[in-house]
């Protein structure tokens, strides 16, 4: 099965219909994969629009076969190397129906995966460490040596970041000298390898905090190997495992399988205004983004595209004046926002900038988009929750006093000049997050209670035996 899109469907504006890889600026989406051993994303990309994903299906006529066992609800897989695949269609190019069906398929798949354990045929392991913390580098060495040990039974290939090559704390050369059997199995990755060949890795292990998890999402702009994160930071919304127990944790993962939580990601594309109009001609960004372009005229062209896990923020940047931002939902102009900025967050990112700006806390399994103003210059602008099937656009009007700045997961700040806008839609590539077994909803509530002291107060004292409620009311 594979995704097919009806070319006759009603797409959005002609400028939006231009794919990013045709733009002048290169994007991460240009790095097209030739195959993947990621079980989760294989199902995402090869499930027909409108069909329910089934873990029992055989995909590609035997290239990947998945069978569901009756003992313990585990899923086993055997994978052959798939052929090259064509470039994927950006989610912002889909019709409303296609986007809704795609989001529904991902949600159904996430529900199915939450009830089974997935056994992966792991050969290559990607290690990501918060490298500026010296204490974690020595732990990375211990973990690497443990993974490469012949006691594991499987000869894993372990990739660590290339900055570890010359790090004295890691000292990979002495590790190879002491263990000649490790030769050829200890390798180093860089950003280009993670970006262009994500299918090289079967599994990802992180040592760090929530910021390290976000960085892994940034490295893997399309395909994301299942990510297991050990808590080595200060919060721990996304880091669910204790490093002190890494040996027993990983042994269970390799032998018993994993439980996967699919986290919604956003696809954000910067759209640049075309400077083809006569000098002095009045242009209105609301009219341009709602109205249809005539003939071959294109008011905007796509720039860079990013996949993000937490939030997309459009703010005033270094400008002393507040931003003016036009907010669109699908083909409608929703409102004009005058504020320091707007934060558009995923459910996963609800506890980050969205929370600090006064937005709602949101369970990560909710299929929604959270929109929160940052220091709005009105008393009536309240945070709003929108469906994940809506395509948002945040535009800087032509008559704005200054430009605005867009950031994606806190990275890659891009200046938006008057007339530019950002398109935001649900991504076709969710983030595969490995969860510990147990009650997932309870785990999330415990996280916000532990890290944010949510609803923490002294318990109200009970009445004494000699006191009656009616007596209290009289007093």
C-alpha positions in Angstrom: 0.0 0.0 0.0 1.2 3.6 -0.6 -0.3 7.0 -0.3 -1.8 8.4 -3.4 -3.1 12.0 -3.8 -5.9 13.0 -6.2 -4.3 15.6 -8.5 -7.8 16.8 -9.4 -8.6 17.8 -5.8 -9.0 21.5 -5.0 -5.7 22.7 -3.6 -5.0 26.0 -2.0 -3.5 29.1 -3.5 -1.1 28.6 -6.5 1.8 30.0 -4.5 1.2 27.4 -1.8 1.0 24.7 -4.4 4.7 25.1 -5.3 6.7 22.5 -3.5 9.7 23.7 -1.4 12.3 21.7 -3.2 11.6 23.8 -6.3 12.4 27.0 -4.5 15.7 28.9 -4.7 16.7 28.1 -1.1 17.6 24.5 -0.4 15.6 22.7 2.3 16.0 19.7 4.5 13.2 18.1 2.5 15.6 17.8 -0.5 17.4 15.0 1.3 15.2 12.2 0.0 15.6 8.8 1.7 16.2 5.6 -0.2 14.6 3.3 2.4 13.9 2.9 6.0 13.8 0.2 8.7 11.6 2.4 10.8 8.5 0.3 11.4 6.4 3.3 12.5 7.1 5.6 9.5 6.8 2.7 7.1 3.2 2.4 8.2 2.7 6.2 8.0 4.0 6.4 4.4 2.4 3.3 3.0 -1.1 3.4 4.4 -3.6 4.4 1.7 -5.5 7.6 2.4 -8.9 6.7 3.9 -7.9 3.2 4.9 -7.3 2.0 8.5 -3.7 1.1 9.2 -3.3 -2.5 10.2 -0.2 -4.0 11.8 -1.1 -7.4 10.3 -0.8 -6.1 6.7 2.0 -7.2 4.4 3.6 -4.2 2.8 5.2 -4.0 -0.6 4.6 -7.6 -1.5 7.1 -9.0 1.0 9.6 -6.2 1.3 8.3 -5.8 4.8 6.2 -8.4 6.6 4.6 -7.7 9.9 2.9 -10.4 12.0 1.0 -9.9 15.3 1.6 -12.7 17.8 -1.1 -13.9 20.2 1.2 -14.1 23.2 1.6 -10.8 24.9 0.4 -8.6 22.0 3.9 -8.3 20.5 4.6 -7.3 16.9 7.6 -8.9 15.1 8.9 -7.8 11.8 11.3 -8.9 9.1 12.6 -6.2 6.8 14.4 -6.2 3.5 16.0 -3.2 2.0 13.2 -1.2 0.1 13.8 0.5 -3.2 14.2 4.2 -3.7 11.1 6.2 -3.0 9.9 9.4 -4.8 9.8 12.7 -2.9 7.0 13.0 -0.4 4.2 15.5 -0.8 4.2 18.2 1.8 1.1 18.2 4.0 0.4 21.8 3.4 -0.3 20.9 -0.3 -3.1 18.5 0.6 -6.8 19.3 0.3 -8.9 19.5 3.4 -10.2 16.0 2.9 -6.7 14.5 2.3 -5.3 16.3 5.3 -8.2 15.0 7.5 -7.8 11.5 6.3 -4.0 11.6 6.8 -4.4 12.9 10.3 -7.0 10.2 11.1 -4.7 7.5 9.8 -1.9 8.6 12.1 -4.3 8.9 15.1 -5.6 5.4 14.5 -2.1 4.0 14.1 -1.0 5.7 17.3 -4.0 4.1 19.1 -3.1 0.7 17.8 0.6 1.1 18.7 -0.2 2.1 22.2 -1.8 -1.4 22.9 1.0 -3.6 21.5 4.7 -4.0 21.9 6.8 -3.6 18.8 9.8 -5.9 18.4 12.4 -4.3 16.1 15.3 -6.0 14.4 17.8 -3.6 15.7 21.3 -3.6 14.1 22.4 0.1 14.1 22.0 2.3 17.1 22.2 6.1 17.1 23.6 7.7 20.3 22.9 11.4 21.0 24.4 13.0 24.1 24.2 16.5 25.6 27.8 16.9 24.6 28.5 20.1 26.5 28.0 18.2 29.8 31.3 16.5 30.5 29.7 14.1 33.0 27.5 12.6 30.2 30.4 11.9 27.9 31.9 9.3 30.3 28.4 7.8 30.6 28.2 7.7 26.8 31.5 5.7 26.7 30.2 3.2 29.3 26.9 2.8 27.3 28.8 2.4 24.1 31.1 -0.3 25.5 28.2 -2.1 27.0 26.3 -2.1 23.6 29.4 -3.3 21.7 30.2 -6.1 24.2 30.0 -9.6 22.8 27.8 -10.5 25.7 24.9 -8.8 24.0 24.5 -11.6 21.6 23.8 -9.3 18.7 26.7 -7.4 17.1 25.3 -3.9 17.1 26.8 -1.0 15.2 26.9 2.0 17.4 27.1 5.6 16.1 28.2 8.4 18.3 28.5 12.1 17.4 31.7 13.0 15.5 32.8 15.5 18.1 33.5 12.5 20.4 36.4 11.5 18.2 38.8 14.0 19.8 37.2 14.1 23.2 39.6 12.8 25.9 36.7 11.7 28.1 35.3 9.4 25.4 38.7 8.3 24.0 37.3 6.0 21.3 40.9 5.0 20.2 41.7 3.4 23.6 38.3 1.7 23.5 39.1 0.0 20.2 42.6 -0.9 21.3 41.3 -2.6 24.5 38.6 -4.4 22.5 39.8 -5.4 19.0 36.4 -7.0 18.4 34.8 -3.5 18.4 36.7 -2.6 15.2 34.3 -1.5 12.4 31.3 -1.4 14.8 32.0 1.9 16.5 31.2 4.7 14.0 30.6 8.4 14.1 27.7 10.4 12.8 27.4 14.1 11.8 24.5 16.3 10.9 24.6 15.5 7.2 24.4 11.7 7.8 21.4 12.1 10.1 19.7 14.5 7.6 20.4 12.6 4.4 20.5 9.0 5.5 18.2 8.5 8.5 17.4 5.0 7.4 21.0 4.1 8.5 19.7 3.9 12.1 17.2 1.4 13.5 17.0 2.9 17.0 17.9 6.1 18.8 19.1 6.4 22.4 19.4 9.8 24.1 21.3 11.0 27.1 20.1 14.4 28.2 17.0 16.4 28.9 13.9 17.5 26.9 16.1 19.9 24.9 18.1 16.9 23.6 14.9 15.2 22.5 14.0 18.4 20.6 17.4 18.4 19.0 16.9 14.8 17.8 13.6 15.9 16.2 15.6 18.7 14.5 18.3 16.3 13.2 15.7 13.9 11.7 13.6 16.3 9.6 11.7 13.4 7.9 12.2 9.9 9.2 12.7 9.6 12.9 14.0 6.3 14.4 12.2 5.2 17.6 13.7 7.4 20.3 14.4 6.2 23.9 15.5 9.0 26.2 17.3 8.7 29.5 16.5 11.5 31.9 19.7 13.5 32.4 18.2 17.0 32.5 16.2 19.3 34.8 12.5 18.7 33.7 11.7 15.3 32.2 8.5 15.6 30.2 10.0 13.6 27.3 12.8 11.7 29.2 11.1 8.7 30.8 13.9 6.3 31.7 16.4 6.3 34.5 20.0 5.9 33.3 21.1 4.1 36.5 19.0 1.2 35.2 20.1 1.4 31.6 21.3 -2.2 31.3 18.1 -3.8 32.5 16.0 -1.2 30.5 17.8 -1.9 27.2 17.9 -5.7 27.7 14.1 -5.6 28.1 13.8 -3.4 25.0 15.9 -5.7 22.9 14.2 -8.9 24.1 10.6 -7.9 24.8 10.0 -4.9 22.5 8.9 -1.3 23.0 5.7 0.7 23.4 5.6 3.7 21.0 3.8 7.0 21.5 3.4 8.9 18.2 3.8 12.6 18.9 2.3 15.1 16.5 4.8 17.3 14.7 4.1 20.4 12.6 5.4 21.2 9.2 6.3 24.9 8.9 7.1 26.6 5.6 8.3 30.2 5.1 6.5 31.9 2.2 8.3 34.9 0.7 6.4 37.7 -1.0 7.2 38.2 -4.7 8.5 41.7 -5.4 7.1 41.9 -8.9 4.6 44.7 -8.4 5.0 48.3 -9.6 6.6 50.6 -7.1 4.1 52.4 -5.0 1.3 49.9 -5.8 -0.8 49.2 -2.7 -0.8 45.6 -1.6 -3.0 44.0 1.1 -1.8 40.6 2.5 -5.3 39.7 3.6 -6.7 40.2 0.0 -3.8 38.2 -1.4 -4.1 35.2 0.9 -7.8 34.9 0.7 -8.3 35.8 -3.0 -7.2 33.5 -5.8 -4.2 34.5 -8.0 -5.1 35.3 -11.6 -3.3 33.5 -14.5 0.3 32.5 -13.8 0.8 35.3 -11.3 2.4 34.1 -8.0 2.2 36.5 -5.1 4.5 34.3 -2.9 7.1 31.6 -3.3 8.1 28.9 -0.7 11.3 29.1 1.2 12.6 26.7 3.8 10.5 24.0 5.4 10.9 22.6 8.9 9.5 19.7 10.9 9.0 20.7 14.5 8.0 18.9 17.7 7.3 21.8 20.2 6.2 25.1 18.7 6.5 27.7 15.9 6.8 31.2 17.3 6.4 34.5 15.3 7.5 37.4 17.4 8.8 41.0 17.2 12.5 39.9 17.6 14.8 42.9 18.3 12.3 45.5 17.2 11.1 47.9 19.9 7.5 47.9 18.7 5.0 45.1 19.0 4.2 42.9 16.0 1.1 43.0 13.8 0.3 39.6 12.5 -2.6 38.4 10.4 -3.9 35.0 11.4 -5.6 32.7 8.8 -7.2 29.3 9.3 -7.6 27.4 6.0 -9.1 29.9 3.6 -10.5 32.3 6.3 -9.0 35.4 7.9 -9.5 34.7 11.7 -8.1 37.9 13.3 -5.4 40.5 13.4 -3.1 40.1 16.3 -1.2 43.0 17.9 1.2 41.5 20.4 4.8 40.6 21.1 4.1 37.5 19.0 2.1 34.3 18.6 3.0 30.8 19.7 1.6 27.9 17.7 2.2 24.8 19.8 1.8 21.0 19.4 0.2 19.1 22.3 3.8 18.0 23.2 4.8 21.7 23.3 1.9 22.8 25.4 4.2 22.7 28.5 6.9 24.8 26.9 6.6 28.4 25.6 2.8 27.9 25.3 2.6 27.4 29.0 4.8 30.4 29.8 2.6 32.6 27.5 -0.6 31.6 29.4 -1.8 28.8 27.2 -3.5 25.6 28.2 -1.9 22.4 29.2 -2.8 19.7 26.7 -2.4 15.9 26.8 0.0 14.8 24.0 -2.5 12.5 22.5 -5.0 15.3 21.7 -5.2 16.0 17.9 -5.1 19.8 18.2 -3.2 22.9 17.5 -2.7 25.4 20.3 -2.6 29.1 19.5 -1.5 31.6 22.2 -0.7 35.3 22.0 2.5 36.5 23.6 1.7 39.7 25.6 -1.3 40.7 23.5 -2.3 44.3 23.6 -6.0 43.5 24.3 -7.8 42.1 27.3 -10.0 39.8 25.2 -7.5 37.7 23.3 -7.7 34.3 24.9 -5.7 31.2 23.9 -7.6 29.1 21.3 -7.4 25.3 20.5 -7.9 24.4 16.9 -8.2 21.0 15.1 -5.0 19.5 13.6 -6.7 19.3 10.2 -6.6 23.1 9.9 -3.8 24.8 7.9 -2.7 28.0 9.7 -1.0 31.0 8.1 0.7 33.8 10.1 1.4 36.8 7.9 3.1 40.1 8.4 1.0 42.8 6.7 2.6 45.1 4.1 1.9 48.2 6.3 3.4 46.7 9.4 5.8 49.1 11.2 8.5 46.5 11.3 9.4 43.0 10.3 8.8 39.9 12.5 10.9 36.8 13.3 9.9 33.2 13.1 11.6 30.4 15.1 11.1 26.7 14.8 11.5 24.7 18.0 13.6 27.6 19.2 16.0 27.2 16.3 16.7 28.7 12.9 15.4 32.2 13.4 14.1 33.6 10.2 13.2 37.2 9.5 9.7 37.8 8.0 9.6 41.0 6.1 6.2 42.7 5.4 4.2 40.5 3.1 5.9 37.3 4.1 4.0 34.5 6.0 4.5 31.1 7.6 2.3 28.1 6.7 1.7 25.6 9.6 0.1 22.2 9.1 0.2 18.8 10.7 3.2 16.9 9.6 3.1 13.5 7.8 6.1 12.4 10.0 5.2 12.1 13.6 7.8 11.6 16.3 8.2 8.0 17.5 8.7 8.3 21.3 9.4 5.2 23.3 7.4 5.0 26.5 7.8 2.9 29.6 5.1 0.3 30.1 2.2 1.4 32.3 -0.6 3.9 32.4 0.3 6.7 29.9 -2.3 9.2 31.0 -1.3 8.8 34.6 2.4 9.2 33.7 1.7 12.6 32.0 -0.3 13.9 34.9 2.5 12.8 37.2 5.0 14.7 35.0 3.2 18.0 35.3 2.7 17.5 39.0 6.3 16.7 39.6 7.9 19.3 37.4 5.4 22.2 37.5 3.8 21.5 40.9 0.4 21.4 39.2 -2.5 21.9 41.6 -0.2 21.7 44.6 -1.7 23.0 47.9 -2.2 22.0 51.4 -5.2 19.7 51.8 -8.2 21.1 53.5 -8.6 19.9 57.1 -11.6 17.7 58.0 -14.2 18.7 60.5 -13.6 17.5 64.1 -15.9 14.9 65.5 -17.6 17.4 67.8 -18.2 19.9 64.9 -21.1 19.7 62.5 -21.4 21.4 59.1 -24.5 23.2 60.1 -22.8 24.7 63.1 -20.0 26.0 60.9 -22.6 27.7 58.6 -24.2 29.4 61.6 -20.8 30.8 62.6 
